[in-house]
Every structure is written in C-alpha cells, then in structure tokens.
Amino acid sequence: VYTHVPDQEKPVKSMVLYSNRYSEKYRQDTNYIVPTVKGYNISLKRYLPEHLNGQDRILLMLPGFFCNRSIMDRLAKEMALEHGYPVFTLDVRGRSKETLPNKIFNNYHWSVDNYIWEDFPAALQWLKASHPGKKIVVFGHSMGGLIPLFYSAAYDKHGKKRSGELAIKPESMIDGIVSITSPIYIRIAAENAWFNMFRSWAKMLTGNALADPIMRMVNFTLTSTLGGIDLNKFFTFLNSISASIRTVSFDVTYRLPTIKEFIGYEQITPPEWYFMMEDVFCEESMLVISQFIRSLIDGDNFMSIDKEINYTLECNELEIPHFTVVGTVDEIAPPDTVRQGHLAGKTTKNRIAEYKQGHLGIITHPETVKQIAIDTDEWIRALPANYIS
C-alpha cells in the first residue's frame, strides 16, 4: 500500500508480511522523510509487529560510520518480532538520495555535529509528534551509538545553541541508550611502528599554532574537491583483489588485513558479504572522516568540528541509563575504548555486556544479535516507567 503523507513528495510504502522464522505477522513502512535544515532530510523505516509487548516504548536504531540503516535490520526484526517492540531504523543525511538536497552540483559535506544537533533531534521531534506520550530507547552501532550519547550528555550545555528550533530535551523522550561497539574516543587496535610515528608527528603539529589554520585548509580542500568517499565502491574494488593480496602478504612475509578481519566476523558467508557491499556500505562526508582522524591522532578525545565541545569529557554528564555492548575481538573499536563509555555518566542504571565478535560481526552474526536482543530487552523492562533523571 502506498500512502501519501503531509509535507512529503514520495508516498510511504507499507507491506504486511508474515515471518516463518518468528511465526509473526508484521507491518513494514518505508520511507518516512523528515526535513532537518538546509534542504537535508532524514529517512525512517518502521517494523510494527502484530503482537506488542505492552511496554509502551518504541525503539529507534542508528547505523554507524559508512553504513546505512540496513545494517540494523537483523536486530530490528529480532526486537520487533521476537520481543514485541515497534522499531524505527534511521538513515541520517547522506545515506540515501532522499536525504540530500536537490542540487545540480553534488558538493555535499557535513560533520558528526550535524548528525548530533540536527538529524537526531529531528527524529526525536517527529517521533514525539507521531507517537505522543511514547518513550524511546535508542540503539546505535558504532558512530550511531555516539550520536545519542553525545547529544544527551552535552545537551544542557550546548543543546539549545546548537539545535535551535530542533532542540528537544533528551530526558523528555529517551528512557535509555544502547550503544553497540561505540568508542567515546577513537583508537584502532591494528597499530604499528609507522602508524605510531605518524601519530607522534601529527600530535606535534596539532600542538603548533599553525595546526588549526592547516586543518581548516585541509578540510576546505577535501570538502571542495571530494565531498565524500563511497565505501561501497571501495570495498567492491577491494573484494575483487583480496585473494591476490592474501597471496602477496605471505610472499613478502608481512601480514596484511583481509576483508573478513576488517568486518570482524569470521563466520561471514559470501551472500552476507555481498549484502553489505550492495545494501549497507555507503558514502561518508570528508568532514566526518576528518573528525575521526583527528580523534585518532589526539588519542583520548572526540571533538566537535569547531573544537568548542569535547564530547568525550561531556559523557561524564550523561544522566540517561546506558547499556554498553562490547565486541571483545573488535579491532576498529577496541574494547577498552568502548568500556570507557560504560564508566562515564551519573546514573547507577548502566549495564555492560561483552560478546566475542568484531566490529560489524557483532551486529550481523545471527546468534550474537539474538543474545543482544535478549539482554537488552531484559534491561529495558527493568527501567523505571517514564524515567526522569
């Protein structure tokens, strides 16, 4: 069924389906398009099970770096069809054509701050208007977990100024945050002497008076010439040469990482890998990439693009209950960088759980996803109704 909705050019496509796996009928609604600022939009997809669990809560799920909302589908179906929650998955700007302004020349660029202060509160406002009285538990994978954490922790100090008309007090809607392999600062495990030397030189530069003008010039150059990087095209190319790379790595006695090791999912099958390349990996803005690189150089902090907000330090102000999910063999978000998020904040209702998976494997491996759903459902049910910090 196609339904025209106010202020939306394209209709919402609705399907009623039956899942043999879960023995459950459900409704799937795609795409609710919601404007943010400057012509950008967000897009939401809904899973609505026939049998609800009576929790009076809805779930909102955010994908991470370089991924669209399809990466959350497996967990979304588990929480909806097995545990009875209405679930929305979110595409922030840049994840689909519907989220971008209608421009002749494609020179789009945005930062993590735009995700935090514009796209995420726009989703909260839309959910508040379309589902009045409902509370939300936000799930996020990788960067998708940082967005609600940083928004909620830094809101009292920066929210009104940054979000403007989109500002919405997080405690008024959010009952809890589930962050899955979300580090509160960036450090990768696969380091070597060359990388450490590069970081040392970069740190010397960032302490120099010329550092900020140089970074601004680099950001301007990158966004003016590249705009973004399409990981889908990159991985399609990498996949075609991965076998020969592995052979060469043994010949030169130097270990090079394979795609499986990047994914962190040893059990991955060819169909699952093709699904990620064709349906999950997408373009990312160069400003977002530069923020991650800067945090990687700085070591222990994640800063706003203008360096006015240290999001890592602001996490100590978090008052919303937080469930931290750690991948014990994650090399993209090493366990200690994720555990730091569990230690931050002011509430005693936090919980942490660890699973033997890597960065993307933790959100795609069926048995791991099933266990995450069981653990988070138990935690959600234990949260006080209408939580107010």
FENDAGI-V183359 format. One record per residue. N is the residue number from 1. RES is the residue in one letter. SS is DSSP state (~ for helix, > for strand, _ for the rest). PSI is psi in degrees with one decimal (999 if undefined). OMEGA is omega in radians with two decimals (NA if undefined). Layout:
n:N res:RES ss:SS psi:PSI omega:OMEGA
n:N res:RES ss:SS psi:PSI omega:OMEGA
//
This chain:
n:1 res:V ss:_ psi:134.3 omega:3.08
n:2 res:Y ss:> psi:126.3 omega:-3.07
n:3 res:T ss:> psi:125.0 omega:3.04
n:4 res:H ss:_ psi:130.9 omega:-3.14
n:5 res:V ss:_ psi:153.7 omega:-3.12
n:6 res:P ss:_ psi:143.8 omega:3.04
n:7 res:D ss:_ psi:27.3 omega:3.12
n:8 res:Q ss:_ psi:123.5 omega:-3.06
n:9 res:E ss:_ psi:-47.2 omega:-3.14
n:10 res:K ss:_ psi:144.6 omega:3.13
n:11 res:P ss:_ psi:159.2 omega:3.02
n:12 res:V ss:> psi:129.8 omega:3.12
n:13 res:K ss:> psi:122.0 omega:-3.13
n:14 res:S ss:> psi:137.0 omega:3.08
n:15 res:M ss:> psi:141.4 omega:3.00
n:16 res:V ss:> psi:122.7 omega:-3.02
n:17 res:L ss:> psi:163.2 omega:3.05
n:18 res:Y ss:> psi:128.8 omega:3.13
n:19 res:S ss:> psi:117.2 omega:3.06
n:20 res:N ss:_ psi:-35.9 omega:-3.11
n:21 res:R ss:_ psi:-42.9 omega:-3.07
n:22 res:Y ss:_ psi:-5.1 omega:-3.07
n:23 res:S ss:_ psi:49.3 omega:-3.04
n:24 res:E ss:> psi:136.6 omega:3.01
n:25 res:K ss:> psi:142.8 omega:3.12
n:26 res:Y ss:> psi:162.6 omega:3.10
n:27 res:R ss:> psi:136.8 omega:3.12
n:28 res:Q ss:> psi:121.9 omega:-3.13
n:29 res:D ss:> psi:125.3 omega:-3.12
n:30 res:T ss:> psi:135.3 omega:-0.16
n:31 res:N ss:> psi:121.4 omega:2.90
n:32 res:Y ss:> psi:118.7 omega:-3.11
n:33 res:I ss:> psi:123.2 omega:-3.06
n:34 res:V ss:> psi:124.6 omega:-3.14
n:35 res:P ss:> psi:147.5 omega:3.01
n:36 res:T ss:_ psi:-97.2 omega:3.13
n:37 res:V ss:_ psi:156.7 omega:3.02
n:38 res:K ss:_ psi:35.6 omega:3.08
n:39 res:G ss:_ psi:-4.9 omega:3.11
n:40 res:Y ss:_ psi:156.2 omega:3.11
n:41 res:N ss:> psi:164.9 omega:2.88
n:42 res:I ss:> psi:162.2 omega:-3.12
n:43 res:S ss:> psi:132.7 omega:-3.12
n:44 res:L ss:> psi:145.7 omega:3.07
n:45 res:K ss:> psi:138.1 omega:-3.07
n:46 res:R ss:> psi:138.4 omega:2.92
n:47 res:Y ss:> psi:117.7 omega:-3.11
n:48 res:L ss:> psi:105.8 omega:-3.12
n:49 res:P ss:> psi:154.1 omega:3.11
n:50 res:E ss:_ psi:-37.3 omega:-3.12
n:51 res:H ss:_ psi:111.6 omega:3.13
n:52 res:L ss:_ psi:159.1 omega:-3.03
n:53 res:N ss:_ psi:0.6 omega:3.11
n:54 res:G ss:_ psi:9.9 omega:-3.11
n:55 res:Q ss:_ psi:-18.3 omega:-3.11
n:56 res:D ss:_ psi:29.4 omega:3.08
n:57 res:R ss:> psi:150.1 omega:3.02
n:58 res:I ss:> psi:154.3 omega:-3.13
n:59 res:L ss:> psi:139.8 omega:3.07
n:60 res:L ss:> psi:125.5 omega:-3.06
n:61 res:M ss:> psi:130.8 omega:-3.10
n:62 res:L ss:> psi:129.8 omega:3.06
n:63 res:P ss:_ psi:173.3 omega:-3.08
n:64 res:G ss:_ psi:-160.0 omega:-3.13
n:65 res:F ss:_ psi:126.7 omega:3.05
n:66 res:F ss:_ psi:12.5 omega:-3.10
n:67 res:C ss:> psi:145.1 omega:3.00
n:68 res:N ss:_ psi:-177.3 omega:-2.98
n:69 res:R ss:~ psi:-14.9 omega:3.14
n:70 res:S ss:~ psi:-25.9 omega:3.13
n:71 res:I ss:~ psi:-21.6 omega:-3.11
n:72 res:M ss:~ psi:-1.5 omega:-3.02
n:73 res:D ss:~ psi:-42.2 omega:-3.08
n:74 res:R ss:~ psi:-45.3 omega:3.11
n:75 res:L ss:~ psi:-37.5 omega:3.13
n:76 res:A ss:~ psi:-45.4 omega:3.13
n:77 res:K ss:~ psi:-36.8 omega:3.12
n:78 res:E ss:~ psi:-45.5 omega:-3.12
n:79 res:M ss:~ psi:-32.1 omega:-3.13
n:80 res:A ss:~ psi:-51.9 omega:-2.96
n:81 res:L ss:~ psi:-28.2 omega:3.12
n:82 res:E ss:~ psi:-34.4 omega:-3.02
n:83 res:H ss:_ psi:-1.8 omega:2.92
n:84 res:G ss:_ psi:25.3 omega:3.11
n:85 res:Y ss:_ psi:141.2 omega:2.87
n:86 res:P ss:> psi:130.6 omega:-3.05
n:87 res:V ss:> psi:133.3 omega:3.02
n:88 res:F ss:> psi:133.0 omega:2.98
n:89 res:T ss:> psi:143.5 omega:-2.94
n:90 res:L ss:> psi:131.8 omega:2.89
n:91 res:D ss:> psi:116.8 omega:3.02
n:92 res:V ss:_ psi:179.8 omega:-3.10
n:93 res:R ss:_ psi:144.4 omega:3.08
n:94 res:G ss:_ psi:-7.6 omega:-3.08
n:95 res:R ss:_ psi:-13.8 omega:3.08
n:96 res:S ss:_ psi:165.3 omega:-3.13
n:97 res:K ss:~ psi:-32.6 omega:-3.10
n:98 res:E ss:~ psi:-17.7 omega:-3.07
n:99 res:T ss:~ psi:-1.2 omega:-3.06
n:100 res:L ss:_ psi:149.5 omega:3.08
n:101 res:P ss:_ psi:155.2 omega:3.13
n:102 res:N ss:_ psi:86.0 omega:-3.11
n:103 res:K ss:_ psi:149.0 omega:3.10
n:104 res:I ss:_ psi:-44.7 omega:-3.14
n:105 res:F ss:_ psi:123.3 omega:-3.09
n:106 res:N ss:_ psi:92.3 omega:3.07
n:107 res:N ss:_ psi:56.1 omega:-3.08
n:108 res:Y ss:_ psi:141.9 omega:2.97
n:109 res:H ss:_ psi:146.4 omega:-3.11
n:110 res:W ss:_ psi:165.8 omega:-3.11
n:111 res:S ss:_ psi:174.1 omega:3.04
n:112 res:V ss:~ psi:-31.6 omega:3.14
n:113 res:D ss:~ psi:-34.6 omega:3.08
n:114 res:N ss:~ psi:-36.3 omega:3.04
n:115 res:Y ss:~ psi:-45.3 omega:-3.02
n:116 res:I ss:~ psi:-49.6 omega:-2.94
n:117 res:W ss:~ psi:-7.7 omega:-3.14
n:118 res:E ss:~ psi:-55.5 omega:-3.05
n:119 res:D ss:~ psi:-46.1 omega:-3.10
n:120 res:F ss:~ psi:-48.6 omega:3.10
n:121 res:P ss:~ psi:-26.7 omega:3.05
n:122 res:A ss:~ psi:-39.2 omega:3.09
n:123 res:A ss:~ psi:-41.2 omega:3.12
n:124 res:L ss:~ psi:-44.0 omega:-3.14
n:125 res:Q ss:~ psi:-42.2 omega:-3.14
n:126 res:W ss:~ psi:-42.7 omega:3.12
n:127 res:L ss:~ psi:-36.6 omega:3.12
n:128 res:K ss:~ psi:-39.7 omega:-3.12
n:129 res:A ss:~ psi:-37.7 omega:-3.06
n:130 res:S ss:~ psi:-17.7 omega:3.13
n:131 res:H ss:_ psi:65.5 omega:-3.06
n:132 res:P ss:_ psi:139.8 omega:3.10
n:133 res:G ss:_ psi:-8.8 omega:-3.13
n:134 res:K ss:_ psi:145.9 omega:3.00
n:135 res:K ss:> psi:156.5 omega:-3.04
n:136 res:I ss:> psi:138.3 omega:2.86
n:137 res:V ss:> psi:123.2 omega:-3.06
n:138 res:V ss:> psi:125.2 omega:3.02
n:139 res:F ss:> psi:137.6 omega:3.07
n:140 res:G ss:> psi:137.1 omega:3.08
n:141 res:H ss:> psi:129.8 omega:3.09
n:142 res:S ss:_ psi:-122.4 omega:3.12
n:143 res:M ss:~ psi:-29.3 omega:3.11
n:144 res:G ss:~ psi:-25.4 omega:3.05
n:145 res:G ss:~ psi:-27.9 omega:3.12
n:146 res:L ss:~ psi:-33.3 omega:-3.06
n:147 res:I ss:~ psi:-54.4 omega:3.11
n:148 res:P ss:~ psi:-31.8 omega:3.10
n:149 res:L ss:~ psi:-50.3 omega:-3.10
n:150 res:F ss:~ psi:-39.8 omega:3.12
n:151 res:Y ss:~ psi:-48.1 omega:-3.07
n:152 res:S ss:~ psi:-39.1 omega:-3.09
n:153 res:A ss:~ psi:-36.6 omega:-3.05
n:154 res:A ss:~ psi:1.7 omega:-3.00
n:155 res:Y ss:~ psi:-47.9 omega:-3.05
n:156 res:D ss:~ psi:-32.3 omega:-3.10
n:157 res:K ss:~ psi:-32.8 omega:-2.98
n:158 res:H ss:~ psi:-11.0 omega:-2.96
n:159 res:G ss:~ psi:-51.2 omega:-3.09
n:160 res:K ss:~ psi:-43.4 omega:-3.11
n:161 res:K ss:~ psi:-42.2 omega:-3.03
n:162 res:R ss:~ psi:-40.0 omega:-3.02
n:163 res:S ss:~ psi:-21.1 omega:3.12
n:164 res:G ss:~ psi:-126.3 omega:-3.12
n:165 res:E ss:~ psi:-18.8 omega:3.13
n:166 res:L ss:~ psi:-7.8 omega:-3.06
n:167 res:A ss:_ psi:131.2 omega:3.07
n:168 res:I ss:_ psi:125.5 omega:-3.06
n:169 res:K ss:_ psi:123.4 omega:-3.03
n:170 res:P ss:~ psi:-38.7 omega:-3.11
n:171 res:E ss:~ psi:-17.7 omega:3.14
n:172 res:S ss:~ psi:-16.3 omega:-3.08
n:173 res:M ss:_ psi:-30.5 omega:-2.98
n:174 res:I ss:> psi:121.1 omega:3.08
n:175 res:D ss:> psi:-29.7 omega:-3.10
n:176 res:G ss:> psi:161.8 omega:3.13
n:177 res:I ss:> psi:128.6 omega:3.05
n:178 res:V ss:> psi:109.9 omega:3.13
n:179 res:S ss:> psi:126.7 omega:-3.06
n:180 res:I ss:> psi:113.7 omega:-3.06
n:181 res:T ss:_ psi:52.0 omega:-3.14
n:182 res:S ss:_ psi:103.7 omega:3.12
n:183 res:P ss:_ psi:143.0 omega:3.12
n:184 res:I ss:_ psi:-0.4 omega:2.88
n:185 res:Y ss:_ psi:163.1 omega:-2.97
n:186 res:I ss:_ psi:123.4 omega:3.00
n:187 res:R ss:_ psi:123.1 omega:-3.14
n:188 res:I ss:_ psi:153.9 omega:-3.09
n:189 res:A ss:_ psi:-30.4 omega:-3.04
n:190 res:A ss:_ psi:68.6 omega:-3.14
n:191 res:E ss:_ psi:155.5 omega:3.06
n:192 res:N ss:_ psi:-177.9 omega:-3.05
n:193 res:A ss:~ psi:-40.7 omega:3.14
n:194 res:W ss:~ psi:-41.0 omega:3.14
n:195 res:F ss:~ psi:-43.5 omega:3.14
n:196 res:N ss:~ psi:-36.6 omega:3.09
n:197 res:M ss:~ psi:-42.2 omega:3.10
n:198 res:F ss:~ psi:-43.0 omega:-3.12
n:199 res:R ss:~ psi:-36.9 omega:3.11
n:200 res:S ss:~ psi:-45.0 omega:3.10
n:201 res:W ss:~ psi:-38.8 omega:3.14
n:202 res:A ss:~ psi:-38.2 omega:3.12
n:203 res:K ss:~ psi:-38.0 omega:3.08
n:204 res:M ss:~ psi:-38.8 omega:3.13
n:205 res:L ss:~ psi:-41.9 omega:-3.09
n:206 res:T ss:~ psi:-20.3 omega:3.08
n:207 res:G ss:_ psi:-4.6 omega:-3.11
n:208 res:N ss:_ psi:152.0 omega:-3.13
n:209 res:A ss:_ psi:-23.3 omega:-3.14
n:210 res:L ss:_ psi:-6.3 omega:-3.00
n:211 res:A ss:~ psi:-50.3 omega:-3.07
n:212 res:D ss:~ psi:-45.6 omega:3.08
n:213 res:P ss:~ psi:-37.5 omega:3.13
n:214 res:I ss:~ psi:-44.6 omega:3.13
n:215 res:M ss:~ psi:-39.9 omega:3.11
n:216 res:R ss:~ psi:-40.3 omega:3.12
n:217 res:M ss:~ psi:-42.2 omega:3.11
n:218 res:V ss:~ psi:-45.6 omega:3.13
n:219 res:N ss:~ psi:-43.0 omega:3.13
n:220 res:F ss:~ psi:-43.3 omega:-3.13
n:221 res:T ss:~ psi:-46.0 omega:-3.11
n:222 res:L ss:~ psi:-46.6 omega:-3.10
n:223 res:T ss:~ psi:-28.5 omega:3.14
n:224 res:S ss:~ psi:-34.4 omega:-3.05
n:225 res:T ss:~ psi:-38.4 omega:-3.06
n:226 res:L ss:_ psi:-43.7 omega:-3.08
n:227 res:G ss:_ psi:-59.5 omega:3.14
n:228 res:G ss:> psi:173.0 omega:3.08
n:229 res:I ss:> psi:134.0 omega:3.14
n:230 res:D ss:> psi:103.6 omega:-3.10
n:231 res:L ss:~ psi:-26.4 omega:3.10
n:232 res:N ss:~ psi:-49.7 omega:-3.14
n:233 res:K ss:~ psi:-39.1 omega:-3.14
n:234 res:F ss:~ psi:-46.4 omega:-3.10
n:235 res:F ss:~ psi:-29.9 omega:3.05
n:236 res:T ss:~ psi:-42.6 omega:3.07
n:237 res:F ss:~ psi:-46.2 omega:-3.11
n:238 res:L ss:~ psi:-38.7 omega:-3.14
n:239 res:N ss:~ psi:-34.8 omega:-3.10
n:240 res:S ss:~ psi:-21.2 omega:-3.12
n:241 res:I ss:~ psi:3.4 omega:-3.02
n:242 res:S ss:~ psi:-37.7 omega:-3.12
n:243 res:A ss:~ psi:-43.7 omega:-3.14
n:244 res:S ss:~ psi:-33.1 omega:3.08
n:245 res:I ss:~ psi:-43.2 omega:-3.14
n:246 res:R ss:~ psi:-40.9 omega:3.13
n:247 res:T ss:~ psi:-45.9 omega:-3.14
n:248 res:V ss:~ psi:-37.5 omega:-3.09
n:249 res:S ss:~ psi:-35.2 omega:3.09
n:250 res:F ss:~ psi:-36.5 omega:-3.11
n:251 res:D ss:~ psi:-37.9 omega:-3.11
n:252 res:V ss:_ psi:8.2 omega:3.11
n:253 res:T ss:_ psi:35.6 omega:3.08
n:254 res:Y ss:_ psi:126.4 omega:-3.03
n:255 res:R ss:_ psi:120.8 omega:3.06
n:256 res:L ss:_ psi:141.0 omega:-3.10
n:257 res:P ss:_ psi:145.2 omega:3.06
n:258 res:T ss:_ psi:172.9 omega:3.10
n:259 res:I ss:~ psi:-41.1 omega:-3.13
n:260 res:K ss:~ psi:-39.3 omega:-3.11
n:261 res:E ss:~ psi:-34.1 omega:3.06
n:262 res:F ss:~ psi:-44.5 omega:3.13
n:263 res:I ss:~ psi:-35.6 omega:-3.10
n:264 res:G ss:_ psi:39.0 omega:-3.07
n:265 res:Y ss:_ psi:89.8 omega:-3.04
n:266 res:E ss:_ psi:-26.1 omega:-3.07
n:267 res:Q ss:_ psi:5.9 omega:-3.02
n:268 res:I ss:_ psi:140.4 omega:-3.14
n:269 res:T ss:_ psi:160.2 omega:3.13
n:270 res:P ss:~ psi:-44.7 omega:3.12
n:271 res:P ss:~ psi:-38.0 omega:3.12
n:272 res:E ss:~ psi:-38.2 omega:3.12
n:273 res:W ss:~ psi:-42.1 omega:3.11
n:274 res:Y ss:~ psi:-35.1 omega:3.08
n:275 res:F ss:~ psi:-43.5 omega:-3.14
n:276 res:M ss:~ psi:-44.2 omega:-3.12
n:277 res:M ss:~ psi:-39.9 omega:-3.03
n:278 res:E ss:~ psi:-31.7 omega:-2.97
n:279 res:D ss:~ psi:-12.0 omega:-3.02
n:280 res:V ss:~ psi:-56.4 omega:-3.06
n:281 res:F ss:> psi:139.0 omega:-3.06
n:282 res:C ss:_ psi:-168.8 omega:-3.10
n:283 res:E ss:> psi:149.7 omega:3.06
n:284 res:E ss:> psi:143.9 omega:-3.11
n:285 res:S ss:> psi:145.2 omega:3.12
n:286 res:M ss:~ psi:-28.7 omega:3.10
n:287 res:L ss:~ psi:-39.0 omega:3.07
n:288 res:V ss:~ psi:-45.4 omega:3.14
n:289 res:I ss:~ psi:-41.3 omega:-3.12
n:290 res:S ss:~ psi:-34.1 omega:3.08
n:291 res:Q ss:~ psi:-40.2 omega:3.11
n:292 res:F ss:~ psi:-39.2 omega:3.12
n:293 res:I ss:~ psi:-40.3 omega:3.14
n:294 res:R ss:~ psi:-40.7 omega:3.09
n:295 res:S ss:~ psi:-36.1 omega:3.10
n:296 res:L ss:~ psi:-36.7 omega:3.12
n:297 res:I ss:~ psi:-45.6 omega:-3.12
n:298 res:D ss:~ psi:-35.1 omega:3.04
n:299 res:G ss:_ psi:-54.0 omega:-2.98
n:300 res:D ss:_ psi:12.3 omega:-3.08
n:301 res:N ss:_ psi:148.1 omega:2.97
n:302 res:F ss:_ psi:116.0 omega:-3.02
n:303 res:M ss:> psi:155.4 omega:2.97
n:304 res:S ss:_ psi:162.2 omega:-3.06
n:305 res:I ss:_ psi:-29.3 omega:3.12
n:306 res:D ss:_ psi:2.9 omega:3.10
n:307 res:K ss:_ psi:14.8 omega:3.13
n:308 res:E ss:_ psi:-23.3 omega:-3.09
n:309 res:I ss:_ psi:126.1 omega:2.97
n:310 res:N ss:> psi:95.4 omega:-3.05
n:311 res:Y ss:~ psi:-33.3 omega:-3.13
n:312 res:T ss:~ psi:-45.3 omega:3.11
n:313 res:L ss:~ psi:-36.5 omega:-3.12
n:314 res:E ss:~ psi:-23.9 omega:3.12
n:315 res:C ss:~ psi:-23.3 omega:3.10
n:316 res:N ss:~ psi:-16.5 omega:-3.14
n:317 res:E ss:~ psi:-0.8 omega:-3.08
n:318 res:L ss:_ psi:129.1 omega:-3.14
n:319 res:E ss:_ psi:-5.6 omega:3.13
n:320 res:I ss:_ psi:135.8 omega:3.11
n:321 res:P ss:> psi:143.5 omega:-2.97
n:322 res:H ss:> psi:125.9 omega:3.07
n:323 res:F ss:> psi:117.5 omega:-3.09
n:324 res:T ss:> psi:124.8 omega:3.10
n:325 res:V ss:> psi:124.9 omega:-3.08
n:326 res:V ss:> psi:135.9 omega:2.97
n:327 res:G ss:> psi:113.3 omega:-2.98
n:328 res:T ss:_ psi:-18.3 omega:3.10
n:329 res:V ss:_ psi:26.8 omega:-3.12
n:330 res:D ss:_ psi:122.5 omega:3.11
n:331 res:E ss:_ psi:-11.9 omega:3.09
n:332 res:I ss:_ psi:-43.0 omega:3.05
n:333 res:A ss:_ psi:84.7 omega:-3.07
n:334 res:P ss:_ psi:146.3 omega:-3.04
n:335 res:P ss:~ psi:-39.6 omega:-3.09
n:336 res:D ss:~ psi:-29.6 omega:3.11
n:337 res:T ss:~ psi:-24.9 omega:3.11
n:338 res:V ss:~ psi:-39.6 omega:3.13
n:339 res:R ss:~ psi:-28.3 omega:3.11
n:340 res:Q ss:~ psi:-32.7 omega:3.09
n:341 res:G ss:~ psi:-32.7 omega:3.10
n:342 res:H ss:~ psi:-35.2 omega:-3.10
n:343 res:L ss:~ psi:-22.3 omega:-3.13
n:344 res:A ss:_ psi:166.3 omega:3.07
n:345 res:G ss:_ psi:170.4 omega:-3.00
n:346 res:K ss:_ psi:-7.6 omega:-3.07
n:347 res:T ss:_ psi:152.0 omega:3.09
n:348 res:T ss:_ psi:3.8 omega:-3.06
n:349 res:K ss:_ psi:12.6 omega:3.12
n:350 res:N ss:_ psi:155.0 omega:3.07
n:351 res:R ss:> psi:152.0 omega:3.10
n:352 res:I ss:> psi:141.8 omega:3.10
n:353 res:A ss:> psi:143.1 omega:-3.08
n:354 res:E ss:> psi:140.5 omega:-3.10
n:355 res:Y ss:> psi:144.3 omega:-3.10
n:356 res:K ss:_ psi:79.4 omega:3.10
n:357 res:Q ss:_ psi:164.2 omega:3.07
n:358 res:G ss:_ psi:-165.5 omega:-2.89
n:359 res:H ss:_ psi:-47.9 omega:3.12
n:360 res:L ss:_ psi:-26.4 omega:3.11
n:361 res:G ss:~ psi:-31.9 omega:-3.08
n:362 res:I ss:~ psi:-22.1 omega:-3.11
n:363 res:I ss:~ psi:-0.2 omega:-3.12
n:364 res:T ss:~ psi:-22.4 omega:-3.14
n:365 res:H ss:_ psi:119.8 omega:-2.98
n:366 res:P ss:~ psi:-46.6 omega:-3.08
n:367 res:E ss:~ psi:-36.0 omega:3.10
n:368 res:T ss:~ psi:-45.1 omega:3.12
n:369 res:V ss:~ psi:-41.2 omega:3.13
n:370 res:K ss:~ psi:-41.7 omega:-3.13
n:371 res:Q ss:~ psi:-38.3 omega:3.06
n:372 res:I ss:~ psi:-41.5 omega:3.13
n:373 res:A ss:~ psi:-42.5 omega:3.12
n:374 res:I ss:~ psi:-46.9 omega:-3.08
n:375 res:D ss:~ psi:-42.0 omega:-3.10
n:376 res:T ss:~ psi:-34.3 omega:3.07
n:377 res:D ss:~ psi:-43.0 omega:3.11
n:378 res:E ss:~ psi:-41.3 omega:3.14
n:379 res:W ss:~ psi:-43.7 omega:-3.14
n:380 res:I ss:~ psi:-43.7 omega:-3.12
n:381 res:R ss:~ psi:-25.0 omega:3.13
n:382 res:A ss:~ psi:-10.4 omega:3.13
n:383 res:L ss:_ psi:143.6 omega:3.07
n:384 res:P ss:_ psi:142.7 omega:3.08
n:385 res:A ss:_ psi:140.1 omega:3.13
n:386 res:N ss:_ psi:56.2 omega:-3.10
n:387 res:Y ss:_ psi:131.8 omega:3.03
n:388 res:I ss:_ psi:125.3 omega:-3.07
n:389 res:S ss:_ psi:999 omega:NA
//
